[in-house]
């Protein structure tokens, strides 16, 4: 729960400029999740974001937006991200 709270606080602190920068990489992150069984662990998330050159602040914004839009959600471990239907076709 602490992790989720930290993410939500981070989302509130990120600027609008960062939100625009992260938006361009949304499709890439969703595609990675689709190719990974519709989920992504914290370790894979960090490696993926680094590979896609997404800054940490931008990542927080993007993940927060995807959660708010009902595209992804946290698994019961509060760490793993799950891609939800209809984006997840598994």
Biopython code that builds the backbone (N, CA, C, O; Angstrom):
import numpy as np
from Bio.PDB.StructureBuilder import StructureBuilder

atoms = [
    (1, "UNK", "N", (0.813, -1.187, 0.000)),
    (1, "UNK", "CA", (0.000, 0.000, 0.000)),
    (1, "UNK", "C", (0.862, 1.259, 0.000)),
    (1, "UNK", "O", (0.504, 2.258, -0.623)),
    (2, "UNK", "N", (2.007, 1.211, 0.704)),
    (2, "UNK", "CA", (2.905, 2.364, 0.727)),
    (2, "UNK", "C", (3.407, 2.686, -0.676)),
    (2, "UNK", "O", (3.529, 3.852, -1.049)),
    (3, "UNK", "N", (3.698, 1.636, -1.451)),
    (3, "UNK", "CA", (4.180, 1.840, -2.811)),
    (3, "UNK", "C", (3.132, 2.566, -3.651)),
    (3, "UNK", "O", (3.450, 3.508, -4.376)),
    (4, "UNK", "N", (1.894, 2.122, -3.546)),
    (4, "UNK", "CA", (0.804, 2.740, -4.298)),
    (4, "UNK", "C", (0.619, 4.190, -3.878)),
    (4, "UNK", "O", (0.402, 5.056, -4.725)),
    (5, "UNK", "N", (0.702, 4.461, -2.591)),
    (5, "UNK", "CA", (0.575, 5.830, -2.096)),
    (5, "UNK", "C", (1.693, 6.702, -2.648)),
    (5, "UNK", "O", (1.452, 7.837, -3.059)),
    (6, "UNK", "N", (2.921, 6.173, -2.659)),
    (6, "UNK", "CA", (4.055, 6.937, -3.187)),
    (6, "UNK", "C", (3.856, 7.257, -4.666)),
    (6, "UNK", "O", (4.170, 8.359, -5.114)),
    (7, "UNK", "N", (3.338, 6.298, -5.416)),
    (7, "UNK", "CA", (3.084, 6.527, -6.843)),
    (7, "UNK", "C", (2.028, 7.621, -7.020)),
    (7, "UNK", "O", (2.189, 8.515, -7.851)),
    (8, "UNK", "N", (0.966, 7.547, -6.249)),
    (8, "UNK", "CA", (-0.099, 8.545, -6.381)),
    (8, "UNK", "C", (0.384, 9.941, -5.991)),
    (8, "UNK", "O", (0.022, 10.921, -6.643)),
    (9, "UNK", "N", (1.188, 10.042, -4.945)),
    (9, "UNK", "CA", (1.749, 11.346, -4.556)),
    (9, "UNK", "C", (2.652, 11.858, -5.667)),
    (9, "UNK", "O", (2.623, 13.045, -5.995)),
    (10, "UNK", "N", (3.450, 10.977, -6.245)),
    (10, "UNK", "CA", (4.328, 11.375, -7.341)),
    (10, "UNK", "C", (3.555, 11.882, -8.542)),
    (10, "UNK", "O", (3.972, 12.833, -9.203)),
    (11, "UNK", "N", (2.440, 11.253, -8.819)),
    (11, "UNK", "CA", (1.605, 11.670, -9.947)),
    (11, "UNK", "C", (1.124, 13.102, -9.750)),
    (11, "UNK", "O", (1.114, 13.895, -10.692)),
    (12, "UNK", "N", (0.734, 13.424, -8.545)),
    (12, "UNK", "CA", (0.230, 14.768, -8.265)),
    (12, "UNK", "C", (1.308, 15.839, -8.393)),
    (12, "UNK", "O", (0.997, 17.009, -8.619)),
    (13, "UNK", "N", (2.570, 15.448, -8.250)),
    (13, "UNK", "CA", (3.671, 16.417, -8.255)),
    (13, "UNK", "C", (4.302, 16.621, -9.628)),
    (13, "UNK", "O", (5.137, 17.512, -9.783)),
    (14, "UNK", "N", (3.941, 15.848, -10.600)),
    (14, "UNK", "CA", (4.580, 15.923, -11.915)),
    (14, "UNK", "C", (3.952, 17.035, -12.745)),
    (14, "UNK", "O", (2.743, 17.259, -12.683)),
    (15, "UNK", "N", (4.768, 17.724, -13.514)),
    (15, "UNK", "CA", (4.280, 18.849, -14.310)),
    (15, "UNK", "C", (3.582, 18.397, -15.592)),
    (15, "UNK", "O", (3.728, 17.255, -16.027)),
    (16, "UNK", "N", (2.823, 19.317, -16.186)),
    (16, "UNK", "CA", (2.118, 19.030, -17.433)),
    (16, "UNK", "C", (3.098, 18.746, -18.570)),
    (16, "UNK", "O", (2.804, 17.932, -19.445)),
    (17, "UNK", "N", (4.235, 19.391, -18.570)),
    (17, "UNK", "CA", (5.241, 19.154, -19.615)),
    (17, "UNK", "C", (5.714, 17.708, -19.589)),
    (17, "UNK", "O", (5.891, 17.100, -20.645)),
    (18, "UNK", "N", (5.918, 17.156, -18.416)),
    (18, "UNK", "CA", (6.323, 15.756, -18.316)),
    (18, "UNK", "C", (5.232, 14.823, -18.825)),
    (18, "UNK", "O", (5.527, 13.783, -19.415)),
    (19, "UNK", "N", (3.998, 15.184, -18.605)),
    (19, "UNK", "CA", (2.887, 14.355, -19.078)),
    (19, "UNK", "C", (2.896, 14.256, -20.597)),
    (19, "UNK", "O", (2.654, 13.184, -21.151)),
    (20, "UNK", "N", (3.174, 15.364, -21.270)),
    (20, "UNK", "CA", (3.228, 15.343, -22.728)),
    (20, "UNK", "C", (4.388, 14.499, -23.235)),
    (20, "UNK", "O", (4.244, 13.789, -24.230)),
    (21, "UNK", "N", (5.522, 14.564, -22.572)),
    (21, "UNK", "CA", (6.691, 13.779, -22.985)),
    (21, "UNK", "C", (6.429, 12.286, -22.838)),
    (21, "UNK", "O", (6.814, 11.505, -23.707)),
    (22, "UNK", "N", (5.783, 11.883, -21.756)),
    (22, "UNK", "CA", (5.514, 10.469, -21.511)),
    (22, "UNK", "C", (4.460, 9.918, -22.455)),
    (22, "UNK", "O", (4.497, 8.738, -22.802)),
    (23, "UNK", "N", (3.521, 10.758, -22.875)),
    (23, "UNK", "CA", (2.410, 10.298, -23.713)),
    (23, "UNK", "C", (2.893, 9.610, -24.986)),
    (23, "UNK", "O", (2.272, 8.645, -25.432)),
    (24, "UNK", "N", (3.974, 10.078, -25.574)),
    (24, "UNK", "CA", (4.474, 9.503, -26.817)),
    (24, "UNK", "C", (4.965, 8.079, -26.689)),
    (24, "UNK", "O", (5.064, 7.376, -27.695)),
    (25, "UNK", "N", (5.275, 7.629, -25.489)),
    (25, "UNK", "CA", (5.812, 6.279, -25.285)),
    (25, "UNK", "C", (4.765, 5.285, -24.776)),
    (25, "UNK", "O", (5.073, 4.110, -24.576)),
    (26, "UNK", "N", (3.543, 5.748, -24.568)),
    (26, "UNK", "CA", (2.480, 4.869, -24.045)),
    (26, "UNK", "C", (2.312, 3.602, -24.870)),
    (26, "UNK", "O", (2.243, 2.500, -24.327)),
    (27, "UNK", "N", (2.248, 3.768, -26.166)),
    (27, "UNK", "CA", (2.030, 2.617, -27.045)),
    (27, "UNK", "C", (3.143, 1.588, -26.875)),
    (27, "UNK", "O", (2.884, 0.385, -26.844)),
    (28, "UNK", "N", (4.386, 2.065, -26.764)),
    (28, "UNK", "CA", (5.512, 1.147, -26.605)),
    (28, "UNK", "C", (5.396, 0.346, -25.310)),
    (28, "UNK", "O", (5.643, -0.860, -25.300)),
    (29, "UNK", "N", (5.022, 1.013, -24.224)),
    (29, "UNK", "CA", (4.882, 0.327, -22.935)),
    (29, "UNK", "C", (3.740, -0.689, -22.994)),
    (29, "UNK", "O", (3.879, -1.808, -22.501)),
    (30, "UNK", "N", (2.629, -0.307, -23.587)),
    (30, "UNK", "CA", (1.487, -1.229, -23.728)),
    (30, "UNK", "C", (1.892, -2.435, -24.567)),
    (30, "UNK", "O", (1.522, -3.565, -24.247)),
    (31, "UNK", "N", (2.636, -2.208, -25.620)),
    (31, "UNK", "CA", (3.088, -3.308, -26.481)),
    (31, "UNK", "C", (3.999, -4.267, -25.715)),
    (31, "UNK", "O", (3.881, -5.484, -25.860)),
    (32, "UNK", "N", (4.907, -3.725, -24.901)),
    (32, "UNK", "CA", (5.776, -4.572, -24.081)),
    (32, "UNK", "C", (4.928, -5.434, -23.148)),
    (32, "UNK", "O", (5.187, -6.627, -22.992)),
    (33, "UNK", "N", (3.919, -4.830, -22.532)),
    (33, "UNK", "CA", (3.055, -5.587, -21.627)),
    (33, "UNK", "C", (2.269, -6.656, -22.379)),
    (33, "UNK", "O", (2.113, -7.770, -21.879)),
    (34, "UNK", "N", (1.774, -6.334, -23.568)),
    (34, "UNK", "CA", (1.035, -7.317, -24.370)),
    (34, "UNK", "C", (1.927, -8.515, -24.703)),
    (34, "UNK", "O", (1.466, -9.656, -24.722)),
    (35, "UNK", "N", (3.204, -8.244, -24.963)),
    (35, "UNK", "CA", (4.142, -9.312, -25.314)),
    (35, "UNK", "C", (4.687, -10.035, -24.088)),
    (35, "UNK", "O", (5.452, -10.991, -24.218)),
    (36, "UNK", "N", (4.297, -9.584, -22.903)),
    (36, "UNK", "CA", (4.792, -10.182, -21.659)),
    (36, "UNK", "C", (3.637, -10.758, -20.838)),
    (36, "UNK", "O", (3.668, -10.705, -19.608)),
    (37, "UNK", "N", (2.639, -11.297, -21.494)),
    (37, "UNK", "CA", (1.521, -11.908, -20.792)),
    (37, "UNK", "C", (0.617, -10.916, -20.086)),
    (37, "UNK", "O", (-0.052, -11.261, -19.113)),
    (38, "UNK", "N", (0.596, -9.681, -20.574)),
    (38, "UNK", "CA", (-0.259, -8.616, -20.035)),
    (38, "UNK", "C", (0.107, -8.208, -18.615)),
    (38, "UNK", "O", (-0.744, -7.733, -17.863)),
    (39, "UNK", "N", (1.353, -8.391, -18.255)),
    (39, "UNK", "CA", (1.811, -7.922, -16.958)),
    (39, "UNK", "C", (3.281, -7.556, -17.053)),
    (39, "UNK", "O", (3.987, -7.944, -17.984)),
    (40, "UNK", "N", (3.718, -6.794, -16.057)),
    (40, "UNK", "CA", (5.111, -6.382, -16.045)),
    (40, "UNK", "C", (5.540, -6.177, -14.595)),
    (40, "UNK", "O", (4.896, -5.457, -13.831)),
    (41, "UNK", "N", (6.641, -6.827, -14.240)),
    (41, "UNK", "CA", (7.165, -6.752, -12.874)),
    (41, "UNK", "C", (7.950, -5.453, -12.688)),
    (41, "UNK", "O", (8.312, -4.807, -13.671)),
    (42, "UNK", "N", (8.216, -5.066, -11.443)),
    (42, "UNK", "CA", (8.990, -3.840, -11.208)),
    (42, "UNK", "C", (10.365, -3.862, -11.888)),
    (42, "UNK", "O", (10.816, -2.848, -12.420)),
    (43, "UNK", "N", (11.021, -5.018, -11.867)),
    (43, "UNK", "CA", (12.347, -5.120, -12.483)),
    (43, "UNK", "C", (12.269, -4.920, -14.001)),
    (43, "UNK", "O", (13.072, -4.191, -14.582)),
    (44, "UNK", "N", (11.309, -5.565, -14.619)),
    (44, "UNK", "CA", (11.133, -5.425, -16.072)),
    (44, "UNK", "C", (10.679, -4.006, -16.408)),
    (44, "UNK", "O", (11.081, -3.448, -17.429)),
    (45, "UNK", "N", (9.847, -3.427, -15.555)),
    (45, "UNK", "CA", (9.384, -2.057, -15.767)),
    (45, "UNK", "C", (10.569, -1.109, -15.815)),
    (45, "UNK", "O", (10.670, -0.292, -16.730)),
    (46, "UNK", "N", (11.466, -1.206, -14.846)),
    (46, "UNK", "CA", (12.624, -0.316, -14.804)),
    (46, "UNK", "C", (13.499, -0.487, -16.041)),
    (46, "UNK", "O", (13.937, 0.499, -16.633)),
    (47, "UNK", "N", (13.751, -1.720, -16.430)),
    (47, "UNK", "CA", (14.583, -1.983, -17.611)),
    (47, "UNK", "C", (13.903, -1.473, -18.880)),
    (47, "UNK", "O", (14.557, -0.894, -19.748)),
    (48, "UNK", "N", (12.601, -1.685, -18.985)),
    (48, "UNK", "CA", (11.849, -1.230, -20.162)),
    (48, "UNK", "C", (11.858, 0.283, -20.268)),
    (48, "UNK", "O", (12.084, 0.832, -21.347)),
    (49, "UNK", "N", (11.613, 0.961, -19.152)),
    (49, "UNK", "CA", (11.595, 2.423, -19.164)),
    (49, "UNK", "C", (12.955, 2.980, -19.538)),
    (49, "UNK", "O", (13.048, 3.958, -20.280)),
    (50, "UNK", "N", (14.013, 2.360, -19.028)),
    (50, "UNK", "CA", (15.369, 2.808, -19.381)),
    (50, "UNK", "C", (15.631, 2.588, -20.871)),
    (50, "UNK", "O", (16.191, 3.454, -21.544)),
    (51, "UNK", "N", (15.227, 1.434, -21.376)),
    (51, "UNK", "CA", (15.424, 1.118, -22.803)),
    (51, "UNK", "C", (14.669, 2.098, -23.700)),
    (51, "UNK", "O", (15.166, 2.497, -24.753)),
    (52, "UNK", "N", (13.471, 2.478, -23.277)),
    (52, "UNK", "CA", (12.649, 3.411, -24.047)),
    (52, "UNK", "C", (13.008, 4.881, -23.768)),
    (52, "UNK", "O", (12.406, 5.798, -24.327)),
    (53, "UNK", "N", (14.004, 5.079, -22.890)),
    (53, "UNK", "CA", (14.480, 6.422, -22.535)),
    (53, "UNK", "C", (13.356, 7.282, -21.953)),
    (53, "UNK", "O", (13.193, 8.447, -22.314)),
    (54, "UNK", "N", (12.591, 6.682, -21.050)),
    (54, "UNK", "CA", (11.522, 7.393, -20.361)),
    (54, "UNK", "C", (12.046, 7.783, -18.985)),
    (54, "UNK", "O", (12.478, 6.928, -18.212)),
    (55, "UNK", "N", (12.007, 9.065, -18.688)),
    (55, "UNK", "CA", (12.485, 9.580, -17.407)),
    (55, "UNK", "C", (11.562, 9.124, -16.284)),
    (55, "UNK", "O", (10.373, 8.902, -16.514)),
    (56, "UNK", "N", (12.102, 8.979, -15.061)),
    (56, "UNK", "CA", (11.271, 8.532, -13.933)),
    (56, "UNK", "C", (10.022, 9.386, -13.711)),
    (56, "UNK", "O", (8.943, 8.837, -13.489)),
    (57, "UNK", "N", (10.139, 10.712, -13.765)),
    (57, "UNK", "CA", (8.963, 11.567, -13.578)),
    (57, "UNK", "C", (7.924, 11.322, -14.667)),
    (57, "UNK", "O", (6.723, 11.297, -14.400)),
    (58, "UNK", "N", (8.399, 11.144, -15.891)),
    (58, "UNK", "CA", (7.492, 10.879, -16.999)),
    (58, "UNK", "C", (6.816, 9.513, -16.830)),
    (58, "UNK", "O", (5.641, 9.347, -17.157)),
    (59, "UNK", "N", (7.569, 8.549, -16.317)),
    (59, "UNK", "CA", (7.016, 7.212, -16.099)),
    (59, "UNK", "C", (5.895, 7.255, -15.067)),
    (59, "UNK", "O", (4.858, 6.615, -15.244)),
    (60, "UNK", "N", (6.100, 8.005, -13.998)),
    (60, "UNK", "CA", (5.068, 8.119, -12.968)),
    (60, "UNK", "C", (3.801, 8.712, -13.561)),
    (60, "UNK", "O", (2.698, 8.235, -13.295)),
    (61, "UNK", "N", (3.966, 9.750, -14.365)),
    (61, "UNK", "CA", (2.814, 10.380, -15.014)),
    (61, "UNK", "C", (2.104, 9.397, -15.937)),
    (61, "UNK", "O", (0.881, 9.267, -15.892)),
    (62, "UNK", "N", (2.871, 8.711, -16.769)),
    (62, "UNK", "CA", (2.282, 7.782, -17.723)),
    (62, "UNK", "C", (1.544, 6.657, -17.005)),
    (62, "UNK", "O", (0.412, 6.331, -17.363)),
    (63, "UNK", "N", (2.171, 6.067, -16.006)),
    (63, "UNK", "CA", (1.534, 4.973, -15.277)),
    (63, "UNK", "C", (0.276, 5.469, -14.576)),
    (63, "UNK", "O", (-0.752, 4.793, -14.585)),
    (64, "UNK", "N", (0.357, 6.637, -13.974)),
    (64, "UNK", "CA", (-0.824, 7.207, -13.315)),
    (64, "UNK", "C", (-1.968, 7.436, -14.276)),
    (64, "UNK", "O", (-3.126, 7.164, -13.957)),
    (65, "UNK", "N", (-1.641, 7.938, -15.456)),
    (65, "UNK", "CA", (-2.674, 8.166, -16.470)),
    (65, "UNK", "C", (-3.280, 6.850, -16.956)),
    (65, "UNK", "O", (-4.493, 6.752, -17.139)),
    (66, "UNK", "N", (-2.438, 5.845, -17.164)),
    (66, "UNK", "CA", (-2.938, 4.542, -17.614)),
    (66, "UNK", "C", (-3.826, 3.896, -16.554)),
    (66, "UNK", "O", (-4.808, 3.230, -16.883)),
    (67, "UNK", "N", (-3.481, 4.093, -15.281)),
    (67, "UNK", "CA", (-4.326, 3.579, -14.199)),
    (67, "UNK", "C", (-5.654, 4.333, -14.183)),
    (67, "UNK", "O", (-6.721, 3.725, -14.100)),
    (68, "UNK", "N", (-5.578, 5.661, -14.262)),
    (68, "UNK", "CA", (-6.796, 6.485, -14.221)),
    (68, "UNK", "C", (-7.730, 6.167, -15.387)),
    (68, "UNK", "O", (-8.950, 6.253, -15.251)),
    (69, "UNK", "N", (-7.163, 5.805, -16.515)),
    (69, "UNK", "CA", (-7.959, 5.491, -17.699)),
    (69, "UNK", "C", (-8.448, 4.043, -17.713)),
    (69, "UNK", "O", (-9.168, 3.647, -18.629)),
    (70, "UNK", "N", (-8.072, 3.257, -16.722)),
    (70, "UNK", "CA", (-8.514, 1.866, -16.650)),
    (70, "UNK", "C", (-7.808, 0.949, -17.624)),
    (70, "UNK", "O", (-8.338, -0.103, -17.979)),
    (71, "UNK", "N", (-6.620, 1.329, -18.062)),
    (71, "UNK", "CA", (-5.863, 0.515, -19.011)),
    (71, "UNK", "C", (-4.955, -0.466, -18.283)),
    (71, "UNK", "O", (-4.767, -1.596, -18.733)),
    (72, "UNK", "N", (-4.392, -0.032, -17.154)),
    (72, "UNK", "CA", (-3.575, -0.912, -16.328)),
    (72, "UNK", "C", (-4.037, -0.795, -14.875)),
    (72, "UNK", "O", (-4.756, 0.132, -14.502)),
    (73, "UNK", "N", (-3.600, -1.764, -14.067)),
    (73, "UNK", "CA", (-3.890, -1.761, -12.630)),
    (73, "UNK", "C", (-2.766, -2.499, -11.925)),
    (73, "UNK", "O", (-2.021, -3.259, -12.545)),
    (74, "UNK", "N", (-2.650, -2.267, -10.625)),
    (74, "UNK", "CA", (-1.683, -3.017, -9.843)),
    (74, "UNK", "C", (-2.254, -4.387, -9.516)),
    (74, "UNK", "O", (-3.446, -4.532, -9.246)),
    (75, "UNK", "N", (-1.379, -5.394, -9.544)),
    (75, "UNK", "CA", (-1.747, -6.735, -9.103)),
    (75, "UNK", "C", (-1.866, -6.724, -7.581)),
    (75, "UNK", "O", (-1.601, -5.701, -6.949)),
    (76, "UNK", "N", (-2.253, -7.826, -6.999)),
    (76, "UNK", "CA", (-2.454, -7.901, -5.551)),
    (76, "UNK", "C", (-1.170, -7.672, -4.760)),
    (76, "UNK", "O", (-1.236, -7.378, -3.566)),
    (77, "UNK", "N", (-0.001, -7.798, -5.395)),
    (77, "UNK", "CA", (1.261, -7.554, -4.698)),
    (77, "UNK", "C", (1.611, -6.068, -4.619)),
    (77, "UNK", "O", (2.628, -5.706, -4.026)),
    (78, "UNK", "N", (0.787, -5.207, -5.208)),
    (78, "UNK", "CA", (0.999, -3.746, -5.243)),
    (78, "UNK", "C", (2.291, -3.347, -5.940)),
    (78, "UNK", "O", (2.763, -2.225, -5.757)),
    (79, "UNK", "N", (2.876, -4.242, -6.735)),
    (79, "UNK", "CA", (4.118, -3.943, -7.449)),
    (79, "UNK", "C", (4.000, -4.239, -8.942)),
    (79, "UNK", "O", (4.408, -3.433, -9.777)),
    (80, "UNK", "N", (3.443, -5.392, -9.264)),
    (80, "UNK", "CA", (3.301, -5.814, -10.652)),
    (80, "UNK", "C", (2.151, -5.056, -11.298)),
    (80, "UNK", "O", (1.078, -4.910, -10.712)),
    (81, "UNK", "N", (2.391, -4.574, -12.518)),
    (81, "UNK", "CA", (1.344, -3.887, -13.275)),
    (81, "UNK", "C", (0.668, -4.873, -14.217)),
    (81, "UNK", "O", (1.336, -5.673, -14.872)),
    (82, "UNK", "N", (-0.649, -4.813, -14.282)),
    (82, "UNK", "CA", (-1.446, -5.679, -15.150)),
    (82, "UNK", "C", (-2.101, -4.851, -16.244)),
    (82, "UNK", "O", (-2.668, -3.793, -15.970)),
    (83, "UNK", "N", (-2.028, -5.318, -17.461)),
    (83, "UNK", "CA", (-2.725, -4.694, -18.590)),
    (83, "UNK", "C", (-4.136, -5.275, -18.632)),
    (83, "UNK", "O", (-4.314, -6.493, -18.642)),
    (84, "UNK", "N", (-5.119, -4.408, -18.657)),
    (84, "UNK", "CA", (-6.515, -4.833, -18.586)),
    (84, "UNK", "C", (-7.152, -4.906, -19.981)),
    (84, "UNK", "O", (-6.693, -4.235, -20.906)),
    (85, "UNK", "N", (-8.206, -5.718, -20.135)),
    (85, "UNK", "CA", (-8.944, -5.734, -21.394)),
    (85, "UNK", "C", (-9.546, -4.361, -21.672)),
    (85, "UNK", "O", (-9.880, -3.661, -20.717)),
    (86, "UNK", "N", (-9.698, -3.954, -22.870)),
    (86, "UNK", "CA", (-9.482, -4.703, -24.104)),
    (86, "UNK", "C", (-8.043, -4.674, -24.604)),
    (86, "UNK", "O", (-7.722, -5.360, -25.575)),
    (87, "UNK", "N", (-7.159, -3.887, -23.959)),
    (87, "UNK", "CA", (-5.757, -3.857, -24.402)),
    (87, "UNK", "C", (-5.093, -5.220, -24.249)),
    (87, "UNK", "O", (-4.286, -5.618, -25.089)),
    (88, "UNK", "N", (-5.435, -5.942, -23.166)),
    (88, "UNK", "CA", (-4.915, -7.288, -22.974)),
    (88, "UNK", "C", (-5.822, -8.251, -23.714)),
    (88, "UNK", "O", (-7.018, -8.339, -23.437)),
    (89, "UNK", "N", (-5.249, -8.956, -24.638)),
    (89, "UNK", "CA", (-6.033, -9.870, -25.442)),
    (89, "UNK", "C", (-5.772, -11.320, -25.045)),
    (89, "UNK", "O", (-6.225, -12.239, -25.728)),
    (90, "UNK", "N", (-5.047, -11.532, -23.947)),
    (90, "UNK", "CA", (-4.687, -12.909, -23.510)),
    (90, "UNK", "C", (-5.874, -13.585, -22.854)),
    (90, "UNK", "O", (-5.771, -14.734, -22.425)),
]
sb = StructureBuilder()
sb.init_structure("model")
sb.init_model(0)
sb.init_chain("A")
sb.init_seg("    ")
for serial, (resi, resn, name, xyz) in enumerate(atoms, 1):
    if name == "N":
        sb.init_residue(resn, " ", resi, " ")
    sb.init_atom(name, np.array(xyz, "f"), 0.0, 1.0, " ", f" {name:<3s}", serial, name[0])
structure = sb.get_structure()
